Amino acid sequence: MVTAERKLTHCPHCRAEVLSSAKMCRYCGDNVTRSAKTDPHAISKEERRQAGWIVAVAFVLGLVAVVLIHRSFSTGDGRSVAPLQQVHHLK
């Protein structure tokens, strides 16, 4: 019995290996004949990389904001003061 070489490709949706001749992914049921260029939801590697940087920068800025807010309510001796107590403390 002679076996033909099975060519594999990746499903554009779940990235599972499927036969190149397949029309649908056996794992997620997505249409594998649709190319990334015709898929309106496809994201390029550059767009994915850029989105990753945006998330990373937003996370760092969020951490800085939390630290600054925490410091603004701190008394300097390691205790935190509630905002209303801090206002009364300034009088």
N, CA, C and O atoms as CSV, one atom per row, in Angstrom:
chain,resi,resn,atom,element,x,y,z
A,1,MET,N,N,0.850,-1.181,0.000
A,1,MET,CA,C,0.000,0.000,0.000
A,1,MET,C,C,0.889,1.235,0.000
A,1,MET,O,O,1.783,1.352,0.838
A,2,VAL,N,N,0.662,2.138,-0.908
A,2,VAL,CA,C,1.427,3.367,-1.025
A,2,VAL,C,C,0.640,4.483,-0.348
A,2,VAL,O,O,-0.536,4.691,-0.647
A,3,THR,N,N,1.288,5.192,0.556
A,3,THR,CA,C,0.602,6.297,1.233
A,3,THR,C,C,1.096,7.613,0.670
A,3,THR,O,O,2.295,7.817,0.479
A,4,ALA,N,N,0.182,8.475,0.414
A,4,ALA,CA,C,0.536,9.803,-0.082
A,4,ALA,C,C,1.020,10.652,1.085
A,4,ALA,O,O,0.556,10.497,2.215
A,5,GLU,N,N,1.946,11.537,0.805
A,5,GLU,CA,C,2.435,12.436,1.852
A,5,GLU,C,C,1.312,13.386,2.223
A,5,GLU,O,O,0.694,14.001,1.354
A,6,ARG,N,N,1.052,13.503,3.524
A,6,ARG,CA,C,-0.041,14.346,4.005
A,6,ARG,C,C,0.508,15.733,4.302
A,6,ARG,O,O,1.343,15.900,5.191
A,7,LYS,N,N,0.039,16.722,3.560
A,7,LYS,CA,C,0.452,18.101,3.804
A,7,LYS,C,C,-0.470,18.720,4.840
A,7,LYS,O,O,-1.691,18.577,4.776
A,8,LEU,N,N,0.136,19.404,5.786
A,8,LEU,CA,C,-0.629,20.017,6.859
A,8,LEU,C,C,-0.530,21.531,6.790
A,8,LEU,O,O,0.445,22.092,6.290
A,9,THR,N,N,-1.546,22.162,7.296
A,9,THR,CA,C,-1.571,23.616,7.423
A,9,THR,C,C,-2.164,23.927,8.796
A,9,THR,O,O,-2.560,23.020,9.528
A,10,HIS,N,N,-2.223,25.189,9.133
A,10,HIS,CA,C,-2.782,25.586,10.424
A,10,HIS,C,C,-4.129,26.264,10.225
A,10,HIS,O,O,-4.323,27.036,9.286
A,11,CYS,N,N,-5.046,25.962,11.118
A,11,CYS,CA,C,-6.352,26.613,11.122
A,11,CYS,C,C,-6.147,28.094,11.453
A,11,CYS,O,O,-5.447,28.401,12.418
A,12,PRO,N,N,-6.733,29.021,10.687
A,12,PRO,CA,C,-6.547,30.444,10.963
A,12,PRO,C,C,-7.221,30.892,12.268
A,12,PRO,O,O,-6.917,31.965,12.790
A,13,HIS,N,N,-8.133,30.067,12.788
A,13,HIS,CA,C,-8.841,30.444,14.014
A,13,HIS,C,C,-8.170,29.891,15.269
A,13,HIS,O,O,-7.853,30.654,16.183
A,14,CYS,N,N,-7.948,28.574,15.329
A,14,CYS,CA,C,-7.420,27.959,16.553
A,14,CYS,C,C,-5.969,27.508,16.420
A,14,CYS,O,O,-5.391,27.023,17.393
A,15,ARG,N,N,-5.375,27.654,15.255
A,15,ARG,CA,C,-3.979,27.316,14.974
A,15,ARG,C,C,-3.668,25.829,15.093
A,15,ARG,O,O,-2.497,25.464,15.190
A,16,ALA,N,N,-4.674,24.960,15.087
A,16,ALA,CA,C,-4.459,23.515,15.117
A,16,ALA,C,C,-3.999,23.052,13.736
A,16,ALA,O,O,-4.348,23.661,12.725
A,17,GLU,N,N,-3.217,21.976,13.696
A,17,GLU,CA,C,-2.779,21.427,12.416
A,17,GLU,C,C,-3.933,20.651,11.785
A,17,GLU,O,O,-4.550,19.796,12.420
A,18,VAL,N,N,-4.207,20.968,10.529
A,18,VAL,CA,C,-5.250,20.281,9.770
A,18,VAL,C,C,-4.693,19.963,8.395
A,18,VAL,O,O,-3.711,20.565,7.962
A,19,LEU,N,N,-5.317,19.025,7.712
A,19,LEU,CA,C,-4.894,18.688,6.348
A,19,LEU,C,C,-5.078,19.886,5.427
A,19,LEU,O,O,-6.040,20.643,5.562
A,20,SER,N,N,-4.156,20.049,4.497
A,20,SER,CA,C,-4.254,21.164,3.546
A,20,SER,C,C,-5.509,21.070,2.696
A,20,SER,O,O,-6.040,22.087,2.250
A,21,SER,N,N,-5.984,19.852,2.473
A,21,SER,CA,C,-7.173,19.672,1.632
A,21,SER,C,C,-8.476,19.870,2.409
A,21,SER,O,O,-9.554,19.828,1.816
A,22,ALA,N,N,-8.395,20.081,3.713
A,22,ALA,CA,C,-9.603,20.225,4.535
A,22,ALA,C,C,-10.307,21.545,4.251
A,22,ALA,O,O,-9.673,22.553,3.942
A,23,LYS,N,N,-11.610,21.517,4.361
A,23,LYS,CA,C,-12.425,22.718,4.197
A,23,LYS,C,C,-12.745,23.346,5.559
A,23,LYS,O,O,-12.842,24.567,5.687
A,24,MET,N,N,-12.909,22.483,6.578
A,24,MET,CA,C,-13.222,22.948,7.927
A,24,MET,C,C,-12.250,22.323,8.917
A,24,MET,O,O,-11.779,21.204,8.719
A,25,CYS,N,N,-11.957,23.057,9.983
A,25,CYS,CA,C,-11.095,22.558,11.049
A,25,CYS,C,C,-11.862,21.513,11.853
A,25,CYS,O,O,-13.010,21.740,12.236
A,26,ARG,N,N,-11.237,20.383,12.107
A,26,ARG,CA,C,-11.909,19.328,12.860
A,26,ARG,C,C,-11.985,19.640,14.353
A,26,ARG,O,O,-12.723,18.985,15.089
A,27,TYR,N,N,-11.226,20.637,14.800
A,27,TYR,CA,C,-11.215,20.971,16.220
A,27,TYR,C,C,-12.200,22.097,16.571
A,27,TYR,O,O,-12.958,21.990,17.534
A,28,CYS,N,N,-12.178,23.171,15.781
A,28,CYS,CA,C,-13.051,24.304,16.119
A,28,CYS,C,C,-14.197,24.507,15.133
A,28,CYS,O,O,-15.117,25.277,15.408
A,29,GLY,N,N,-14.153,23.824,13.985
A,29,GLY,CA,C,-15.218,23.933,13.005
A,29,GLY,C,C,-15.130,25.158,12.112
A,29,GLY,O,O,-16.039,25.412,11.323
A,30,ASP,N,N,-14.039,25.929,12.225
A,30,ASP,CA,C,-13.874,27.131,11.413
A,30,ASP,C,C,-13.537,26.758,9.974
A,30,ASP,O,O,-13.017,25.674,9.710
A,31,ASN,N,N,-13.837,27.660,9.052
A,31,ASN,CA,C,-13.532,27.476,7.645
A,31,ASN,C,C,-12.033,27.693,7.441
A,31,ASN,O,O,-11.550,28.812,7.611
A,32,VAL,N,N,-11.283,26.638,7.077
A,32,VAL,CA,C,-9.833,26.768,6.918
A,32,VAL,C,C,-9.431,27.202,5.521
A,32,VAL,O,O,-8.257,27.492,5.286
A,33,THR,N,N,-10.376,27.256,4.583
A,33,THR,CA,C,-10.038,27.702,3.234
A,33,THR,C,C,-9.978,29.215,3.154
A,33,THR,O,O,-9.449,29.765,2.189
A,34,ARG,N,N,-10.506,29.885,4.146
A,34,ARG,CA,C,-10.482,31.343,4.191
A,34,ARG,C,C,-9.068,31.789,4.523
A,34,ARG,O,O,-8.485,31.330,5.505
A,35,SER,N,N,-8.527,32.661,3.730
A,35,SER,CA,C,-7.167,33.133,3.989
A,35,SER,C,C,-7.197,34.310,4.949
A,35,SER,O,O,-8.249,34.908,5.179
A,36,ALA,N,N,-6.051,34.637,5.501
A,36,ALA,CA,C,-5.956,35.760,6.438
A,36,ALA,C,C,-6.282,37.080,5.748
A,36,ALA,O,O,-6.765,38.013,6.390
A,37,LYS,N,N,-6.022,37.165,4.449
A,37,LYS,CA,C,-6.293,38.403,3.728
A,37,LYS,C,C,-7.787,38.644,3.557
A,37,LYS,O,O,-8.225,39.794,3.525
A,38,THR,N,N,-8.576,37.575,3.445
A,38,THR,CA,C,-10.012,37.747,3.257
A,38,THR,C,C,-10.768,37.724,4.577
A,38,THR,O,O,-11.956,38.041,4.617
A,39,ASP,N,N,-10.088,37.350,5.658
A,39,ASP,CA,C,-10.738,37.300,6.968
A,39,ASP,C,C,-10.747,38.704,7.566
A,39,ASP,O,O,-9.681,39.253,7.846
A,40,PRO,N,N,-11.920,39.296,7.767
A,40,PRO,CA,C,-11.973,40.665,8.294
A,40,PRO,C,C,-11.509,40.760,9.742
A,40,PRO,O,O,-11.200,41.851,10.219
A,41,HIS,N,N,-11.457,39.628,10.448
A,41,HIS,CA,C,-11.062,39.637,11.854
A,41,HIS,C,C,-9.595,39.256,12.048
A,41,HIS,O,O,-9.117,39.208,13.181
A,42,ALA,N,N,-8.882,38.988,10.969
A,42,ALA,CA,C,-7.481,38.592,11.079
A,42,ALA,C,C,-6.636,39.783,11.530
A,42,ALA,O,O,-6.847,40.915,11.094
A,43,ILE,N,N,-5.681,39.503,12.408
A,43,ILE,CA,C,-4.789,40.533,12.934
A,43,ILE,C,C,-3.373,40.178,12.523
A,43,ILE,O,O,-2.921,39.051,12.729
A,44,SER,N,N,-2.681,41.131,11.949
A,44,SER,CA,C,-1.310,40.872,11.527
A,44,SER,C,C,-0.392,40.795,12.738
A,44,SER,O,O,-0.753,41.229,13.832
A,45,LYS,N,N,0.800,40.239,12.531
A,45,LYS,CA,C,1.763,40.133,13.630
A,45,LYS,C,C,2.149,41.516,14.134
A,45,LYS,O,O,2.328,41.707,15.337
A,46,GLU,N,N,2.277,42.471,13.243
A,46,GLU,CA,C,2.645,43.834,13.645
A,46,GLU,C,C,1.546,44.458,14.506
A,46,GLU,O,O,1.835,45.111,15.508
A,47,GLU,N,N,0.288,44.257,14.114
A,47,GLU,CA,C,-0.821,44.785,14.910
A,47,GLU,C,C,-0.881,44.113,16.277
A,47,GLU,O,O,-1.165,44.767,17.280
A,48,ARG,N,N,-0.615,42.806,16.321
A,48,ARG,CA,C,-0.619,42.080,17.585
A,48,ARG,C,C,0.516,42.564,18.478
A,48,ARG,O,O,0.336,42.727,19.685
A,49,ARG,N,N,1.688,42.794,17.884
A,49,ARG,CA,C,2.836,43.287,18.645
A,49,ARG,C,C,2.551,44.685,19.189
A,49,ARG,O,O,2.865,44.979,20.343
A,50,GLN,N,N,1.960,45.541,18.366
A,50,GLN,CA,C,1.631,46.898,18.789
A,50,GLN,C,C,0.597,46.878,19.923
A,50,GLN,O,O,0.707,47.647,20.878
A,51,ALA,N,N,-0.392,46.010,19.817
A,51,ALA,CA,C,-1.395,45.900,20.876
A,51,ALA,C,C,-0.753,45.423,22.174
A,51,ALA,O,O,-1.141,45.870,23.254
A,52,GLY,N,N,0.212,44.531,22.085
A,52,GLY,CA,C,0.919,44.056,23.269
A,52,GLY,C,C,1.671,45.180,23.961
A,52,GLY,O,O,1.666,45.276,25.188
A,53,TRP,N,N,2.321,46.033,23.170
A,53,TRP,CA,C,3.037,47.176,23.750
A,53,TRP,C,C,2.079,48.150,24.417
A,53,TRP,O,O,2.376,48.687,25.484
A,54,ILE,N,N,0.940,48.376,23.795
A,54,ILE,CA,C,-0.051,49.296,24.370
A,54,ILE,C,C,-0.545,48.771,25.714
A,54,ILE,O,O,-0.688,49.535,26.668
A,55,VAL,N,N,-0.804,47.478,25.787
A,55,VAL,CA,C,-1.254,46.879,27.050
A,55,VAL,C,C,-0.155,46.984,28.107
A,55,VAL,O,O,-0.437,47.293,29.264
A,56,ALA,N,N,1.091,46.728,27.719
A,56,ALA,CA,C,2.200,46.802,28.671
A,56,ALA,C,C,2.382,48.218,29.210
A,56,ALA,O,O,2.569,48.403,30.413
A,57,VAL,N,N,2.329,49.211,28.337
A,57,VAL,CA,C,2.482,50.605,28.763
A,57,VAL,C,C,1.315,51.017,29.662
A,57,VAL,O,O,1.522,51.697,30.667
A,58,ALA,N,N,0.109,50.617,29.317
A,58,ALA,CA,C,-1.054,50.941,30.146
A,58,ALA,C,C,-0.931,50.305,31.530
A,58,ALA,O,O,-1.308,50.917,32.530
A,59,PHE,N,N,-0.413,49.097,31.592
A,59,PHE,CA,C,-0.224,48.412,32.880
A,59,PHE,C,C,0.789,49.155,33.738
A,59,PHE,O,O,0.558,49.365,34.929
A,60,VAL,N,N,1.921,49.559,33.137
A,60,VAL,CA,C,2.948,50.282,33.889
A,60,VAL,C,C,2.410,51.630,34.364
A,60,VAL,O,O,2.641,52.014,35.510
A,61,LEU,N,N,1.700,52.348,33.506
A,61,LEU,CA,C,1.117,53.628,33.911
A,61,LEU,C,C,0.102,53.447,35.039
A,61,LEU,O,O,0.015,54.282,35.939
A,62,GLY,N,N,-0.658,52.366,34.989
A,62,GLY,CA,C,-1.600,52.079,36.059
A,62,GLY,C,C,-0.890,51.828,37.384
A,62,GLY,O,O,-1.341,52.296,38.430
A,63,LEU,N,N,0.216,51.093,37.344
A,63,LEU,CA,C,0.990,50.857,38.566
A,63,LEU,C,C,1.560,52.154,39.124
A,63,LEU,O,O,1.529,52.379,40.334
A,64,VAL,N,N,2.080,53.007,38.245
A,64,VAL,CA,C,2.618,54.296,38.690
A,64,VAL,C,C,1.512,55.130,39.329
A,64,VAL,O,O,1.737,55.766,40.359
A,65,ALA,N,N,0.335,55.136,38.737
A,65,ALA,CA,C,-0.789,55.895,39.294
A,65,ALA,C,C,-1.161,55.372,40.681
A,65,ALA,O,O,-1.425,56.163,41.587
A,66,VAL,N,N,-1.185,54.063,40.855
A,66,VAL,CA,C,-1.527,53.486,42.162
A,66,VAL,C,C,-0.491,53.896,43.197
A,66,VAL,O,O,-0.854,54.254,44.318
A,67,VAL,N,N,0.795,53.851,42.846
A,67,VAL,CA,C,1.848,54.238,43.785
A,67,VAL,C,C,1.722,55.717,44.149
A,67,VAL,O,O,1.835,56.078,45.321
A,68,LEU,N,N,1.491,56.569,43.159
A,68,LEU,CA,C,1.367,58.000,43.434
A,68,LEU,C,C,0.150,58.308,44.296
A,68,LEU,O,O,0.220,59.149,45.192
A,69,ILE,N,N,-0.951,57.640,44.034
A,69,ILE,CA,C,-2.151,57.851,44.842
A,69,ILE,C,C,-1.910,57.369,46.270
A,69,ILE,O,O,-2.315,58.031,47.226
A,70,HIS,N,N,-1.263,56.235,46.417
A,70,HIS,CA,C,-0.968,55.711,47.748
A,70,HIS,C,C,-0.051,56.666,48.521
A,70,HIS,O,O,-0.249,56.900,49.713
A,71,ARG,N,N,0.940,57.206,47.837
A,71,ARG,CA,C,1.859,58.141,48.494
A,71,ARG,C,C,1.155,59.436,48.897
A,71,ARG,O,O,1.499,60.039,49.913
A,72,SER,N,N,0.174,59.862,48.106
A,72,SER,CA,C,-0.514,61.111,48.431
A,72,SER,C,C,-1.360,60.984,49.698
A,72,SER,O,O,-1.667,61.992,50.333
A,73,PHE,N,N,-1.741,59.760,50.075
A,73,PHE,CA,C,-2.522,59.539,51.285
A,73,PHE,C,C,-1.670,58.989,52.422
A,73,PHE,O,O,-2.205,58.571,53.449
A,74,SER,N,N,-0.367,58.986,52.251
A,74,SER,CA,C,0.518,58.450,53.274
A,74,SER,C,C,0.983,59.568,54.200
A,74,SER,O,O,1.152,60.705,53.760
A,75,THR,N,N,1.192,59.251,55.492
A,75,THR,CA,C,1.632,60.247,56.475
A,75,THR,C,C,3.150,60.350,56.546
A,75,THR,O,O,3.671,61.268,57.178
A,76,GLY,N,N,3.858,59.445,55.924
A,76,GLY,CA,C,5.311,59.466,55.972
A,76,GLY,C,C,5.876,58.499,56.990
A,76,GLY,O,O,7.056,58.158,56.921
A,77,ASP,N,N,5.062,58.047,57.938
A,77,ASP,CA,C,5.543,57.098,58.944
A,77,ASP,C,C,5.015,55.688,58.673
A,77,ASP,O,O,5.001,54.843,59.568
A,78,GLY,N,N,4.587,55.442,57.448
A,78,GLY,CA,C,4.126,54.115,57.070
A,78,GLY,C,C,2.640,53.902,57.233
A,78,GLY,O,O,2.111,52.874,56.811
A,79,ARG,N,N,1.947,54.871,57.846
A,79,ARG,CA,C,0.504,54.745,58.016
A,79,ARG,C,C,-0.205,55.493,56.896
A,79,ARG,O,O,0.306,56.484,56.375
A,80,SER,N,N,-1.361,55.018,56.539
A,80,SER,CA,C,-2.167,55.703,55.536
A,80,SER,C,C,-3.237,56.526,56.213
A,80,SER,O,O,-3.747,56.152,57.269
A,81,VAL,N,N,-3.577,57.642,55.607
A,81,VAL,CA,C,-4.600,58.529,56.144
A,81,VAL,C,C,-5.733,58.586,55.137
A,81,VAL,O,O,-5.502,58.722,53.935
A,82,ALA,N,N,-6.945,58.481,55.625
A,82,ALA,CA,C,-8.105,58.599,54.751
A,82,ALA,C,C,-8.163,60.021,54.209
A,82,ALA,O,O,-7.700,60.940,54.885
A,83,PRO,N,N,-8.715,60.240,53.017
A,83,PRO,CA,C,-8.744,61.577,52.416
A,83,PRO,C,C,-9.336,62.649,53.317
A,83,PRO,O,O,-8.793,63.753,53.363
A,84,LEU,N,N,-10.427,62.381,54.040
A,84,LEU,CA,C,-11.034,63.393,54.906
A,84,LEU,C,C,-10.143,63.697,56.100
A,84,LEU,O,O,-10.057,64.851,56.522
A,85,GLN,N,N,-9.489,62.705,56.645
A,85,GLN,CA,C,-8.576,62.926,57.752
A,85,GLN,C,C,-7.393,63.772,57.303
A,85,GLN,O,O,-6.883,64.590,58.068
A,86,GLN,N,N,-6.959,63.575,56.066
A,86,GLN,CA,C,-5.824,64.337,55.549
A,86,GLN,C,C,-6.194,65.811,55.426
A,86,GLN,O,O,-5.371,66.677,55.723
A,87,VAL,N,N,-7.402,66.107,55.001
A,87,VAL,CA,C,-7.858,67.492,54.884
A,87,VAL,C,C,-7.911,68.139,56.255
A,87,VAL,O,O,-7.481,69.283,56.401
A,88,HIS,N,N,-8.428,67.444,57.270
A,88,HIS,CA,C,-8.493,67.974,58.623
A,88,HIS,C,C,-7.099,68.135,59.221
A,88,HIS,O,O,-6.868,69.023,60.041
A,89,HIS,N,N,-6.187,67.287,58.815
A,89,HIS,CA,C,-4.818,67.337,59.307
A,89,HIS,C,C,-4.103,68.593,58.822
A,89,HIS,O,O,-3.192,69.081,59.491
A,90,LEU,N,N,-4.498,69.120,57.677
A,90,LEU,CA,C,-3.856,70.304,57.102
A,90,LEU,C,C,-4.274,71.577,57.801
A,90,LEU,O,O,-3.579,72.585,57.667
A,91,LYS,N,N,-5.377,71.590,58.546
A,91,LYS,CA,C,-5.885,72.796,59.196
A,91,LYS,C,C,-5.000,73.240,60.331
A,91,LYS,O,O,-5.289,74.243,60.983
